[in-house]
Amino acid sequence: MSLAVFIQNRKWFVLLAILTVLVLLLFVITRSDFEAAWSLPAGESGNYYEIRISPDGECLLGVKNNRLELFDLKSKQRKWQIDKSFLPAIAWLDNERILAVPSEGTRDLMIYSREEGTLLGKTIYAAGCTDVSCCGELVVGTGGDTLKDFLGFGQPFVLRRADLRGFVCKDADGEVQLILDCDDASGRSITACRIEDDQYRIAVTYDSHCPAKICTLTMTEESGIHGRCPPSIKVDLIQEMAVPDGSRVILSTDGRFLVMLSSDGLSRYDWAGSDYQQKSQFKTPIDVNADGKCLAISPDNHWIACCTGSEVLVLNSTDLRLTGRIRSAAYALCFTPDSRQLAIAQDMGVSAFYME
């Protein structure tokens, strides 16, 4: 064998070795401790920064920087899209209707149909909404411009689900309620849970040094609060929690515990009869400034998932024990209604993983 041929073959061998190392490295970086269930491609228009699965588990709603999309999870095909910019504030009002907030104009809370994405109506009272959640008979949100305090900051609001019918809107005294004032901050995120047939609990996280606030809402015809509060809802502020800037607080579906995410990791607080007391911690660096929704509790309250900025962690909710990792950056998380799968929005689209 001539020297030239030997050198040429050696070059190919070195190149092959480099490619092999790169492939193995890519596998290590992207591998998951959980089995893949299904995936949806990101397409040509960017990444999803909020995703929500329908109550029946058959459709996925996703928000990108310039559109709202609905996918059929059986066929893995897109059913429709609305070419308009939306905020990462979407929710399923029920199995047939969707709530979404356009990022332009007055940012009204819009109602769309699941079947074709048809605009069914809107409520002007939630204009300026930055986050929205549905629970039982209530729709709760943050940042409603109509409910600005005297300093001009939008405040959390409550709508009754029964009032969201097409374009029919009652006056503010009959429909919208100012629930948790914060003199120098707007609500950034909100979650709600039903603790009894006629009682709900709500947790609001603000966008500055204002403490997170926990309150109980009681549906009753006998009691009420003066002002903009509907006579059928009584509000009791039960706790204020000091939280670092950028933190997020969410409630379990039964209100028995809440989880706080901060730059230092996760903390679980259990309901102690009159307030929430810290029970356990999981310390790890988390990029709280990353875009998207980075914390989720499964509907059965068994799993907690969070994005650190470089990977997704899944923990057992009881003691915050790390169950596994999905080694990929993610922009948003959501569990399926049966809690068996976790869907994450990644650079390459949406992927779902079996929890067991």
VEXSE-508891 format. One record per residue (C-alpha): x, y, z; residue number from 1; residue in three letters. Coordinates in nm, 3 decimals, always signed. Example, Ala and Ser with C-alpha at 12.3 -4.5 7.8 and 13.67 -1.06 7.14 Angstrom:
BEGIN
+---------+---------+---------+-----+-----+
!       X !       Y !       Z !   n ! res !
+---------+---------+---------+-----+-----+
!  +1.230 !  -0.450 !  +0.780 !   1 ! ALA !
!  +1.367 !  -0.106 !  +0.714 !   2 ! SER !
+---------+---------+---------+-----+-----+
END
This chain:
BEGIN
+---------+---------+---------+-----+-----+
!       X !       Y !       Z !   n ! res !
+---------+---------+---------+-----+-----+
!  +0.000 !  +0.000 !  +0.000 !   1 ! MET !
!  +0.141 !  +0.336 !  -0.100 !   2 ! SER !
!  +0.188 !  +0.616 !  +0.149 !   3 ! LEU !
!  -0.075 !  +0.833 !  -0.026 !   4 ! ALA !
!  -0.340 !  +0.559 !  -0.008 !   5 ! VAL !
!  -0.258 !  +0.493 !  +0.358 !   6 ! PHE !
!  -0.294 !  +0.862 !  +0.444 !   7 ! ILE !
!  -0.622 !  +0.885 !  +0.249 !   8 ! GLN !
!  -0.764 !  +0.580 !  +0.431 !   9 ! ASN !
!  -0.648 !  +0.719 !  +0.763 !  10 ! ARG !
!  -0.835 !  +1.045 !  +0.696 !  11 ! LYS !
!  -1.156 !  +0.852 !  +0.631 !  12 ! TRP !
!  -1.103 !  +0.649 !  +0.947 !  13 ! PHE !
!  -1.053 !  +0.962 !  +1.158 !  14 ! VAL !
!  -1.360 !  +1.125 !  +1.002 !  15 ! LEU !
!  -1.570 !  +0.815 !  +1.075 !  16 ! LEU !
!  -1.447 !  +0.809 !  +1.435 !  17 ! ALA !
!  -1.539 !  +1.176 !  +1.482 !  18 ! ILE !
!  -1.888 !  +1.120 !  +1.340 !  19 ! LEU !
!  -1.939 !  +0.821 !  +1.567 !  20 ! THR !
!  -1.842 !  +1.023 !  +1.874 !  21 ! VAL !
!  -2.079 !  +1.304 !  +1.772 !  22 ! LEU !
!  -2.370 !  +1.063 !  +1.725 !  23 ! VAL !
!  -2.306 !  +0.902 !  +2.064 !  24 ! LEU !
!  -2.277 !  +1.244 !  +2.227 !  25 ! LEU !
!  -2.605 !  +1.354 !  +2.070 !  26 ! LEU !
!  -2.772 !  +1.038 !  +2.201 !  27 ! PHE !
!  -2.646 !  +1.102 !  +2.552 !  28 ! VAL !
!  -2.758 !  +1.464 !  +2.547 !  29 ! ILE !
!  -3.109 !  +1.397 !  +2.418 !  30 ! THR !
!  -3.187 !  +1.062 !  +2.577 !  31 ! ARG !
!  -3.463 !  +1.039 !  +2.834 !  32 ! SER !
!  -3.523 !  +0.826 !  +3.140 !  33 ! ASP !
!  -3.880 !  +0.781 !  +3.012 !  34 ! PHE !
!  -4.018 !  +0.594 !  +2.714 !  35 ! GLU !
!  -4.136 !  +0.813 !  +2.425 !  36 ! ALA !
!  -4.511 !  +0.806 !  +2.357 !  37 ! ALA !
!  -4.567 !  +1.033 !  +2.055 !  38 ! TRP !
!  -4.437 !  +1.351 !  +1.893 !  39 ! SER !
!  -4.553 !  +1.642 !  +1.678 !  40 ! LEU !
!  -4.314 !  +1.840 !  +1.455 !  41 ! PRO !
!  -4.263 !  +2.210 !  +1.518 !  42 ! ALA !
!  -4.319 !  +2.294 !  +1.153 !  43 ! GLY !
!  -4.200 !  +2.604 !  +0.979 !  44 ! GLU !
!  -4.308 !  +2.879 !  +1.216 !  45 ! SER !
!  -4.108 !  +2.841 !  +1.537 !  46 ! GLY !
!  -4.149 !  +2.672 !  +1.873 !  47 ! ASN !
!  -4.449 !  +2.636 !  +2.100 !  48 ! TYR !
!  -4.430 !  +2.834 !  +2.423 !  49 ! TYR !
!  -4.757 !  +2.706 !  +2.571 !  50 ! GLU !
!  -4.942 !  +2.377 !  +2.521 !  51 ! ILE !
!  -5.267 !  +2.238 !  +2.662 !  52 ! ARG !
!  -5.429 !  +1.897 !  +2.609 !  53 ! ILE !
!  -5.809 !  +1.874 !  +2.585 !  54 ! SER !
!  -6.009 !  +1.724 !  +2.876 !  55 ! PRO !
!  -6.077 !  +1.409 !  +2.670 !  56 ! ASP !
!  -5.705 !  +1.375 !  +2.585 !  57 ! GLY !
!  -5.766 !  +1.373 !  +2.209 !  58 ! GLU !
!  -5.640 !  +1.718 !  +2.103 !  59 ! CYS !
!  -5.343 !  +1.941 !  +2.176 !  60 ! LEU !
!  -5.364 !  +2.321 !  +2.167 !  61 ! LEU !
!  -5.040 !  +2.507 !  +2.108 !  62 ! GLY !
!  -4.933 !  +2.873 !  +2.097 !  63 ! VAL !
!  -4.647 !  +2.999 !  +1.881 !  64 ! LYS !
!  -4.528 !  +3.355 !  +1.830 !  65 ! ASN !
!  -4.760 !  +3.405 !  +1.535 !  66 ! ASN !
!  -5.039 !  +3.149 !  +1.555 !  67 ! ARG !
!  -5.271 !  +2.928 !  +1.758 !  68 ! LEU !
!  -5.290 !  +2.564 !  +1.644 !  69 ! GLU !
!  -5.498 !  +2.259 !  +1.728 !  70 ! LEU !
!  -5.373 !  +1.904 !  +1.662 !  71 ! PHE !
!  -5.564 !  +1.577 !  +1.660 !  72 ! ASP !
!  -5.350 !  +1.340 !  +1.871 !  73 ! LEU !
!  -5.492 !  +1.028 !  +1.708 !  74 ! LYS !
!  -5.397 !  +1.123 !  +1.353 !  75 ! SER !
!  -5.111 !  +1.357 !  +1.458 !  76 ! LYS !
!  -5.254 !  +1.604 !  +1.205 !  77 ! GLN !
!  -5.323 !  +1.973 !  +1.249 !  78 ! ARG !
!  -5.698 !  +2.042 !  +1.247 !  79 ! LYS !
!  -5.679 !  +2.420 !  +1.217 !  80 ! TRP !
!  -5.468 !  +2.726 !  +1.286 !  81 ! GLN !
!  -5.539 !  +3.092 !  +1.356 !  82 ! ILE !
!  -5.271 !  +3.317 !  +1.209 !  83 ! ASP !
!  -5.255 !  +3.577 !  +1.483 !  84 ! LYS !
!  -5.012 !  +3.646 !  +1.766 !  85 ! SER !
!  -5.125 !  +3.511 !  +2.104 !  86 ! PHE !
!  -4.997 !  +3.529 !  +2.459 !  87 ! LEU !
!  -4.909 !  +3.205 !  +2.644 !  88 ! PRO !
!  -5.248 !  +3.234 !  +2.815 !  89 ! ALA !
!  -5.471 !  +2.953 !  +2.689 !  90 ! ILE !
!  -5.713 !  +2.712 !  +2.856 !  91 ! ALA !
!  -5.987 !  +2.463 !  +2.776 !  92 ! TRP !
!  -6.315 !  +2.617 !  +2.891 !  93 ! LEU !
!  -6.470 !  +2.276 !  +2.839 !  94 ! ASP !
!  -6.426 !  +1.993 !  +2.589 !  95 ! ASN !
!  -6.566 !  +2.203 !  +2.303 !  96 ! GLU !
!  -6.448 !  +2.559 !  +2.374 !  97 ! ARG !
!  -6.107 !  +2.722 !  +2.407 !  98 ! ILE !
!  -5.992 !  +3.040 !  +2.581 !  99 ! LEU !
!  -5.705 !  +3.240 !  +2.430 ! 100 ! ALA !
!  -5.565 !  +3.593 !  +2.453 ! 101 ! VAL !
!  -5.431 !  +3.771 !  +2.140 ! 102 ! PRO !
!  -5.114 !  +3.969 !  +2.211 ! 103 ! SER !
!  -5.223 !  +4.265 !  +1.999 ! 104 ! GLU !
!  -5.500 !  +4.518 !  +2.037 ! 105 ! GLY !
!  -5.704 !  +4.522 !  +2.358 ! 106 ! THR !
!  -5.604 !  +4.162 !  +2.443 ! 107 ! ARG !
!  -5.959 !  +4.052 !  +2.521 ! 108 ! ASP !
!  -6.021 !  +3.700 !  +2.649 ! 109 ! LEU !
!  -6.143 !  +3.524 !  +2.333 ! 110 ! MET !
!  -6.357 !  +3.210 !  +2.308 ! 111 ! ILE !
!  -6.298 !  +2.973 !  +2.012 ! 112 ! TYR !
!  -6.464 !  +2.649 !  +1.907 ! 113 ! SER !
!  -6.267 !  +2.327 !  +1.913 ! 114 ! ARG !
!  -6.413 !  +2.192 !  +1.590 ! 115 ! GLU !
!  -6.305 !  +2.465 !  +1.347 ! 116 ! GLU !
!  -6.139 !  +2.738 !  +1.554 ! 117 ! GLY !
!  -6.438 !  +2.966 !  +1.500 ! 118 ! THR !
!  -6.454 !  +3.278 !  +1.716 ! 119 ! LEU !
!  -6.757 !  +3.234 !  +1.942 ! 120 ! LEU !
!  -6.720 !  +3.543 !  +2.155 ! 121 ! GLY !
!  -6.510 !  +3.749 !  +2.392 ! 122 ! LYS !
!  -6.531 !  +3.923 !  +2.726 ! 123 ! THR !
!  -6.403 !  +4.278 !  +2.750 ! 124 ! ILE !
!  -6.375 !  +4.255 !  +3.128 ! 125 ! TYR !
!  -6.064 !  +4.039 !  +3.102 ! 126 ! ALA !
!  -5.885 !  +4.267 !  +2.856 ! 127 ! ALA !
!  -5.513 !  +4.270 !  +2.926 ! 128 ! GLY !
!  -5.517 !  +3.915 !  +3.064 ! 129 ! CYS !
!  -5.173 !  +3.754 !  +3.098 ! 130 ! THR !
!  -5.267 !  +3.411 !  +3.236 ! 131 ! ASP !
!  -5.591 !  +3.214 !  +3.259 ! 132 ! VAL !
!  -5.707 !  +2.893 !  +3.424 ! 133 ! SER !
!  -6.038 !  +2.705 !  +3.443 ! 134 ! CYS !
!  -6.160 !  +2.506 !  +3.741 ! 135 ! CYS !
!  -6.511 !  +2.382 !  +3.810 ! 136 ! GLY !
!  -6.754 !  +2.671 !  +3.772 ! 137 ! GLU !
!  -6.488 !  +2.942 !  +3.763 ! 138 ! LEU !
!  -6.251 !  +3.099 !  +3.512 ! 139 ! VAL !
!  -5.966 !  +3.287 !  +3.681 ! 140 ! VAL !
!  -5.703 !  +3.511 !  +3.526 ! 141 ! GLY !
!  -5.444 !  +3.780 !  +3.590 ! 142 ! THR !
!  -5.381 !  +4.130 !  +3.464 ! 143 ! GLY !
!  -5.732 !  +4.238 !  +3.370 ! 144 ! GLY !
!  -5.704 !  +4.599 !  +3.248 ! 145 ! ASP !
!  -6.065 !  +4.677 !  +3.335 ! 146 ! THR !
!  -5.983 !  +4.598 !  +3.697 ! 147 ! LEU !
!  -5.678 !  +4.823 !  +3.729 ! 148 ! LYS !
!  -5.606 !  +4.956 !  +4.072 ! 149 ! ASP !
!  -5.546 !  +5.324 !  +4.143 ! 150 ! PHE !
!  -5.180 !  +5.293 !  +4.034 ! 151 ! LEU !
!  -5.277 !  +5.145 !  +3.699 ! 152 ! GLY !
!  -5.175 !  +4.782 !  +3.757 ! 153 ! PHE !
!  -5.400 !  +4.506 !  +3.625 ! 154 ! GLY !
!  -5.540 !  +4.280 !  +3.898 ! 155 ! GLN !
!  -5.650 !  +3.914 !  +3.916 ! 156 ! PRO !
!  -6.010 !  +3.850 !  +3.820 ! 157 ! PHE !
!  -6.277 !  +3.581 !  +3.841 ! 158 ! VAL !
!  -6.539 !  +3.501 !  +3.581 ! 159 ! LEU !
!  -6.819 !  +3.254 !  +3.619 ! 160 ! ARG !
!  -6.801 !  +2.984 !  +3.353 ! 161 ! ARG !
!  -7.175 !  +3.002 !  +3.293 ! 162 ! ALA !
!  -7.145 !  +3.367 !  +3.187 ! 163 ! ASP !
!  -6.906 !  +3.289 !  +2.900 ! 164 ! LEU !
!  -7.165 !  +3.220 !  +2.632 ! 165 ! ARG !
!  -7.094 !  +3.365 !  +2.290 ! 166 ! GLY !
!  -7.090 !  +3.744 !  +2.283 ! 167 ! PHE !
!  -7.328 !  +3.776 !  +2.575 ! 168 ! VAL !
!  -7.158 !  +3.966 !  +2.857 ! 169 ! CYS !
!  -7.323 !  +4.101 !  +3.169 ! 170 ! LYS !
!  -7.215 !  +4.420 !  +3.337 ! 171 ! ASP !
!  -6.901 !  +4.415 !  +3.551 ! 172 ! ALA !
!  -7.093 !  +4.415 !  +3.880 ! 173 ! ASP !
!  -7.258 !  +4.089 !  +3.781 ! 174 ! GLY !
!  -6.970 !  +3.905 !  +3.628 ! 175 ! GLU !
!  -6.622 !  +4.014 !  +3.732 ! 176 ! VAL !
!  -6.459 !  +4.030 !  +4.068 ! 177 ! GLN !
!  -6.144 !  +4.200 !  +4.198 ! 178 ! LEU !
!  -6.001 !  +3.940 !  +4.432 ! 179 ! ILE !
!  -5.642 !  +4.014 !  +4.536 ! 180 ! LEU !
!  -5.498 !  +4.365 !  +4.530 ! 181 ! ASP !
!  -5.125 !  +4.427 !  +4.510 ! 182 ! CYS !
!  -5.046 !  +4.799 !  +4.514 ! 183 ! ASP !
!  -4.738 !  +4.792 !  +4.291 ! 184 ! ASP !
!  -4.751 !  +4.477 !  +4.078 ! 185 ! ALA !
!  -4.960 !  +4.299 !  +3.818 ! 186 ! SER !
!  -5.051 !  +3.933 !  +3.849 ! 187 ! GLY !
!  -4.817 !  +3.716 !  +3.641 ! 188 ! ARG !
!  -4.956 !  +3.364 !  +3.685 ! 189 ! SER !
!  -5.258 !  +3.208 !  +3.849 ! 190 ! ILE !
!  -5.386 !  +2.858 !  +3.932 ! 191 ! THR !
!  -5.709 !  +2.738 !  +4.087 ! 192 ! ALA !
!  -5.840 !  +2.418 !  +4.241 ! 193 ! CYS !
!  -6.170 !  +2.295 !  +4.377 ! 194 ! ARG !
!  -6.153 !  +2.187 !  +4.741 ! 195 ! ILE !
!  -6.526 !  +2.128 !  +4.801 ! 196 ! GLU !
!  -6.845 !  +2.144 !  +4.596 ! 197 ! ASP !
!  -6.890 !  +2.514 !  +4.664 ! 198 ! ASP !
!  -6.535 !  +2.616 !  +4.755 ! 199 ! GLN !
!  -6.223 !  +2.695 !  +4.552 ! 200 ! TYR !
!  -5.866 !  +2.795 !  +4.628 ! 201 ! ARG !
!  -5.658 !  +3.030 !  +4.413 ! 202 ! ILE !
!  -5.285 !  +3.108 !  +4.410 ! 203 ! ALA !
!  -5.154 !  +3.422 !  +4.237 ! 204 ! VAL !
!  -4.789 !  +3.498 !  +4.163 ! 205 ! THR !
!  -4.696 !  +3.858 !  +4.083 ! 206 ! TYR !
!  -4.429 !  +4.007 !  +3.860 ! 207 ! ASP !
!  -4.224 !  +4.192 !  +4.122 ! 208 ! SER !
!  -4.143 !  +4.177 !  +4.494 ! 209 ! HIS !
!  -4.512 !  +4.149 !  +4.587 ! 210 ! CYS !
!  -4.573 !  +3.825 !  +4.783 ! 211 ! PRO !
!  -4.771 !  +3.541 !  +4.629 ! 212 ! ALA !
!  -5.126 !  +3.534 !  +4.761 ! 213 ! LYS !
!  -5.354 !  +3.241 !  +4.841 ! 214 ! ILE !
!  -5.726 !  +3.286 !  +4.885 ! 215 ! CYS !
!  -6.042 !  +3.079 !  +4.924 ! 216 ! THR !
!  -6.353 !  +3.149 !  +4.718 ! 217 ! LEU !
!  -6.689 !  +3.030 !  +4.846 ! 218 ! THR !
!  -6.994 !  +3.015 !  +4.620 ! 219 ! MET !
!  -7.291 !  +3.129 !  +4.827 ! 220 ! THR !
!  -7.607 !  +3.331 !  +4.774 ! 221 ! GLU !
!  -7.617 !  +3.457 !  +5.133 ! 222 ! GLU !
!  -7.278 !  +3.628 !  +5.152 ! 223 ! SER !
!  -7.095 !  +3.875 !  +4.933 ! 224 ! GLY !
!  -6.846 !  +4.160 !  +4.924 ! 225 ! ILE !
!  -6.928 !  +4.519 !  +4.837 ! 226 ! HIS !
!  -6.797 !  +4.676 !  +4.519 ! 227 ! GLY !
!  -6.720 !  +4.478 !  +4.207 ! 228 ! ARG !
!  -6.772 !  +4.138 !  +4.365 ! 229 ! CYS !
!  -7.065 !  +3.920 !  +4.250 ! 230 ! PRO !
!  -7.298 !  +3.852 !  +4.543 ! 231 ! PRO !
!  -7.259 !  +3.475 !  +4.489 ! 232 ! SER !
!  -6.883 !  +3.463 !  +4.568 ! 233 ! ILE !
!  -6.718 !  +3.524 !  +4.904 ! 234 ! LYS !
!  -6.341 !  +3.581 !  +4.908 ! 235 ! VAL !
!  -6.106 !  +3.516 !  +5.199 ! 236 ! ASP !
!  -5.733 !  +3.590 !  +5.177 ! 237 ! LEU !
!  -5.573 !  +3.309 !  +5.379 ! 238 ! ILE !
!  -5.200 !  +3.353 !  +5.320 ! 239 ! GLN !
!  -4.928 !  +3.573 !  +5.173 ! 240 ! GLU !
!  -4.603 !  +3.399 !  +5.081 ! 241 ! MET !
!  -4.273 !  +3.578 !  +5.032 ! 242 ! ALA !
!  -4.126 !  +3.455 !  +4.705 ! 243 ! VAL !
!  -3.808 !  +3.551 !  +4.515 ! 244 ! PRO !
!  -3.851 !  +3.745 !  +4.190 ! 245 ! ASP !
!  -3.927 !  +3.517 !  +3.898 ! 246 ! GLY !
!  -4.081 !  +3.248 !  +4.117 ! 247 ! SER !
!  -4.401 !  +3.064 !  +4.035 ! 248 ! ARG !
!  -4.652 !  +2.904 !  +4.272 ! 249 ! VAL !
!  -4.908 !  +2.643 !  +4.163 ! 250 ! ILE !
!  -5.169 !  +2.442 !  +4.352 ! 251 ! LEU !
!  -5.238 !  +2.071 !  +4.341 ! 252 ! SER !
!  -5.575 !  +1.980 !  +4.191 ! 253 ! THR !
!  -5.723 !  +1.913 !  +4.537 ! 254 ! ASP !
!  -5.553 !  +2.203 !  +4.717 ! 255 ! GLY !
!  -5.381 !  +1.974 !  +4.968 ! 256 ! ARG !
!  -5.039 !  +2.111 !  +4.872 ! 257 ! PHE !
!  -4.871 !  +2.372 !  +4.655 ! 258 ! LEU !
!  -4.534 !  +2.385 !  +4.482 ! 259 ! VAL !
!  -4.306 !  +2.687 !  +4.454 ! 260 ! MET !
!  -4.044 !  +2.707 !  +4.180 ! 261 ! LEU !
!  -3.751 !  +2.946 !  +4.224 ! 262 ! SER !
!  -3.395 !  +2.984 !  +4.098 ! 263 ! SER !
!  -3.284 !  +2.753 !  +4.384 ! 264 ! ASP !
!  -3.518 !  +2.465 !  +4.298 ! 265 ! GLY !
!  -3.857 !  +2.337 !  +4.415 ! 266 ! LEU !
!  -4.037 !  +2.352 !  +4.749 ! 267 ! SER !
!  -4.353 !  +2.170 !  +4.854 ! 268 ! ARG !
!  -4.594 !  +2.327 !  +5.105 ! 269 ! TYR !
!  -4.874 !  +2.122 !  +5.266 ! 270 ! ASP !
!  -5.209 !  +2.253 !  +5.385 ! 271 ! TRP !
!  -5.199 !  +2.264 !  +5.766 ! 272 ! ALA !
!  -5.558 !  +2.361 !  +5.840 ! 273 ! GLY !
!  -5.526 !  +2.739 !  +5.817 ! 274 ! SER !
!  -5.227 !  +2.796 !  +5.586 ! 275 ! ASP !
!  -4.955 !  +2.616 !  +5.388 ! 276 ! TYR !
!  -4.640 !  +2.498 !  +5.566 ! 277 ! GLN !
!  -4.317 !  +2.392 !  +5.396 ! 278 ! GLN !
!  -4.266 !  +2.015 !  +5.393 ! 279 ! LYS !
!  -3.980 !  +1.933 !  +5.155 ! 280 ! SER !
!  -3.729 !  +2.082 !  +4.911 ! 281 ! GLN !
!  -3.541 !  +1.980 !  +4.600 ! 282 ! PHE !
!  -3.245 !  +2.205 !  +4.536 ! 283 ! LYS !
!  -3.117 !  +2.254 !  +4.181 ! 284 ! THR !
!  -3.034 !  +2.562 !  +3.970 ! 285 ! PRO !
!  -3.332 !  +2.673 !  +3.760 ! 286 ! ILE !
!  -3.344 !  +2.945 !  +3.495 ! 287 ! ASP !
!  -3.658 !  +3.126 !  +3.610 ! 288 ! VAL !
!  -3.615 !  +3.388 !  +3.337 ! 289 ! ASN !
!  -3.667 !  +3.135 !  +3.058 ! 290 ! ALA !
!  -3.972 !  +3.194 !  +2.842 ! 291 ! ASP !
!  -4.273 !  +2.965 !  +2.867 ! 292 ! GLY !
!  -4.449 !  +2.775 !  +3.144 ! 293 ! LYS !
!  -4.193 !  +2.568 !  +3.329 ! 294 ! CYS !
!  -4.386 !  +2.396 !  +3.611 ! 295 ! LEU !
!  -4.671 !  +2.143 !  +3.616 ! 296 ! ALA !
!  -4.845 !  +1.908 !  +3.860 ! 297 ! ILE !
!  -5.016 !  +1.600 !  +3.718 ! 298 ! SER !
!  -5.397 !  +1.585 !  +3.752 ! 299 ! PRO !
!  -5.368 !  +1.291 !  +3.996 ! 300 ! ASP !
!  -5.116 !  +1.496 !  +4.202 ! 301 ! ASN !
!  -4.855 !  +1.218 !  +4.182 ! 302 ! HIS !
!  -4.596 !  +1.387 !  +3.957 ! 303 ! TRP !
!  -4.428 !  +1.727 !  +3.943 ! 304 ! ILE !
!  -4.241 !  +1.836 !  +3.631 ! 305 ! ALA !
!  -4.025 !  +2.143 !  +3.583 ! 306 ! CYS !
!  -3.784 !  +2.289 !  +3.327 ! 307 ! CYS !
!  -3.441 !  +2.390 !  +3.455 ! 308 ! THR !
!  -3.339 !  +2.567 !  +3.134 ! 309 ! GLY !
!  -3.138 !  +2.273 !  +2.997 ! 310 ! SER !
!  -3.353 !  +1.971 !  +3.088 ! 311 ! GLU !
!  -3.687 !  +1.859 !  +3.230 ! 312 ! VAL !
!  -3.702 !  +1.704 !  +3.577 ! 313 ! LEU !
!  -3.983 !  +1.472 !  +3.692 ! 314 ! VAL !
!  -4.027 !  +1.426 !  +4.066 ! 315 ! LEU !
!  -4.252 !  +1.229 !  +4.298 ! 316 ! ASN !
!  -4.479 !  +1.489 !  +4.456 ! 317 ! SER !
!  -4.487 !  +1.323 !  +4.799 ! 318 ! THR !
!  -4.124 !  +1.387 !  +4.893 ! 319 ! ASP !
!  -3.984 !  +1.566 !  +4.585 ! 320 ! LEU !
!  -3.774 !  +1.261 !  +4.505 ! 321 ! ARG !
!  -3.622 !  +1.281 !  +4.155 ! 322 ! LEU !
!  -3.780 !  +1.011 !  +3.938 ! 323 ! THR !
!  -3.609 !  +1.086 !  +3.608 ! 324 ! GLY !
!  -3.484 !  +1.339 !  +3.356 ! 325 ! ARG !
!  -3.564 !  +1.432 !  +2.999 ! 326 ! ILE !
!  -3.237 !  +1.573 !  +2.872 ! 327 ! ARG !
!  -3.371 !  +1.845 !  +2.649 ! 328 ! SER !
!  -3.452 !  +2.212 !  +2.694 ! 329 ! ALA !
!  -3.827 !  +2.278 !  +2.701 ! 330 ! ALA !
!  -4.052 !  +2.582 !  +2.670 ! 331 ! TYR !
!  -4.376 !  +2.446 !  +2.816 ! 332 ! ALA !
!  -4.512 !  +2.139 !  +2.994 ! 333 ! LEU !
!  -4.848 !  +1.973 !  +3.039 ! 334 ! CYS !
!  -4.972 !  +1.635 !  +3.158 ! 335 ! PHE !
!  -5.244 !  +1.436 !  +2.986 ! 336 ! THR !
!  -5.576 !  +1.427 !  +3.176 ! 337 ! PRO !
!  -5.507 !  +1.069 !  +3.293 ! 338 ! ASP !
!  -5.159 !  +1.171 !  +3.422 ! 339 ! SER !
!  -4.997 !  +0.885 !  +3.231 ! 340 ! ARG !
!  -4.799 !  +1.106 !  +2.991 ! 341 ! GLN !
!  -4.604 !  +1.431 !  +3.006 ! 342 ! LEU !
!  -4.594 !  +1.648 !  +2.693 ! 343 ! ALA !
!  -4.310 !  +1.896 !  +2.651 ! 344 ! ILE !
!  -4.258 !  +2.168 !  +2.390 ! 345 ! ALA !
!  -3.901 !  +2.145 !  +2.254 ! 346 ! GLN !
!  -3.701 !  +2.295 !  +1.970 ! 347 ! ASP !
!  -3.808 !  +2.011 !  +1.741 ! 348 ! MET !
!  -4.178 !  +2.024 !  +1.830 ! 349 ! GLY !
!  -4.386 !  +1.855 !  +2.101 ! 350 ! VAL !
!  -4.291 !  +1.518 !  +2.246 ! 351 ! SER !
!  -4.477 !  +1.309 !  +2.503 ! 352 ! ALA !
!  -4.330 !  +1.054 !  +2.743 ! 353 ! PHE !
!  -4.485 !  +0.777 !  +2.950 ! 354 ! TYR !
!  -4.452 !  +0.838 !  +3.323 ! 355 ! MET !
!  -4.444 !  +0.466 !  +3.408 ! 356 ! GLU !
+---------+---------+---------+-----+-----+
END
